[in-house]
Amino acid sequence: MLIDELWELQQLQLDYRQKERLLQELDLSSSLRKKIAETQEQLAELQSQLETFRAEEVKIAQKLEDITTKVHEASARLGKEEMSEDKVQKLEAKMKKLTQDKEKHEEAQSRNFHDRQNVDDQIRATQLMAEKLRKELDSIPQSDAASKAAVKKSLPALLKEIETRKSKLPLDAKLIFENLSDKFSGAPIARVTSSTCDYCHVRLSARTLFSLRNGEEKGSHAGNLIRCEICGKILYAGSGDRE
Ligand SMILES: [Zn+2]
């Protein structure tokens, strides 16, 4: 019967789609793995930048301490010692220079602080990104390269089988099957269980049920396909349900 052929065709079609989806997921998981590795590299680079900033900060702080000590020493001498005008001028010039040096280092300290904060922010963002990618990867079913190759290899034969079966269908049935396949993600046929369409779960009318039971004698063309009045799918009552 035509409807049995179409039902088998739908099974093949769904199998094909499911395998294609699996391959896409596998590609996605390998690209996620690559992204995670790149993120780890970025993180290592940022950590090393952070270390450099920290070391620099210690150096600047040390230098500032030295300068402050020198300024104190100079100002103490200026207050205490009896010294010539010439010496006083030299000492004052030295203090001025020390003060400028101090300002310069304080600026460097603040710059370093901001740069370091910037790197800190980048590290946090990168860590969040890595975590997000890892979660995404965990949500994808894992499969090895060998099974991926096997699935990939089986696809052309499956597609050929589907095309061969389609080419043997009456043209009108083929067109309906293909149009509804596009509309319903490859599943144009709904099973009938307990007088109900399995897709939209609506109880079928007496007329539709009558046609399903009596459709068998009419032969193989699309006019004999019974459609659900609600969702429009082709209805399939398995041979057990037809009695
Ligand atoms: Zn329906």
Residues whose N, C-alpha, C, O or C-beta is under 5 A from the ligand:
A	BS01	ZN	C197 Y199 C200 C228 I230 C231 G232
